[in-house]
Amino acid sequence: MTIDKQLLDLLVCPKCKGDIHLNAQQDGLICDRCRLLYEIRDDIPIMLIEEAKPVGDVTSS
């Protein structure tokens, strides 16, 4: 899965409006501030706060 660099540069966390980054598996986007993972399904980032999953140990990819 590869997400377009231009799209990644435009996306922000919908909860805090902070920066997000790809996780190590490249199947989700992580907000370090909110400690949330937004999954990527069928190459589409699911940027809904209610569908985000809490992340225990958030690290950069």
Legacy VTK file of the C-alpha trace (Angstrom):
# vtk DataFile Version 3.0
C-alpha trace
ASCII
DATASET POLYDATA
POINTS 61 float
0.000 0.000 0.000
1.362 3.351 -0.942
-0.389 6.573 -0.125
0.307 9.553 -2.347
2.890 11.879 -0.748
0.871 14.962 -1.744
-2.242 13.550 -0.069
-0.287 12.661 3.065
1.072 16.224 3.211
-2.495 17.608 3.146
-4.079 15.285 5.704
-4.270 16.229 9.386
-5.780 14.540 12.405
-9.515 15.316 12.368
-9.567 15.490 16.171
-6.690 17.882 16.962
-5.725 19.108 13.453
-2.153 17.954 14.173
0.299 16.166 11.909
-0.152 12.507 11.066
2.234 9.948 9.598
2.162 6.433 8.167
2.673 3.627 10.641
5.465 1.083 10.118
3.107 -1.393 8.398
1.841 1.403 6.106
-1.757 0.353 6.745
-2.732 3.304 8.898
-2.066 6.914 9.792
-1.015 7.854 13.311
-1.539 11.044 15.277
1.100 11.140 18.006
-0.702 13.897 19.932
-4.070 12.082 20.157
-2.472 8.624 20.137
-4.949 7.448 17.487
-4.586 5.216 14.436
-6.706 5.942 11.371
-6.840 2.791 9.245
-6.273 2.750 5.500
-8.753 0.440 3.762
-8.616 -0.246 0.020
-6.052 2.587 -0.315
-8.471 5.078 1.325
-7.617 6.682 4.690
-10.609 6.405 7.045
-10.371 9.786 8.779
-13.386 9.418 11.092
-12.697 10.038 14.790
-15.278 7.446 15.845
-13.499 4.762 13.768
-9.972 5.597 14.961
-8.238 3.072 17.198
-6.223 4.009 20.285
-2.521 3.303 19.990
-0.510 2.238 23.036
3.057 2.853 21.898
3.107 5.379 19.065
6.345 5.480 17.100
7.305 7.067 13.806
7.601 4.931 10.692
LINES 1 62
61 0 1 2 3 4 5 6 7 8 9 10 11 12 13 14 15 16 17 18 19 20 21 22 23 24 25 26 27 28 29 30 31 32 33 34 35 36 37 38 39 40 41 42 43 44 45 46 47 48 49 50 51 52 53 54 55 56 57 58 59 60
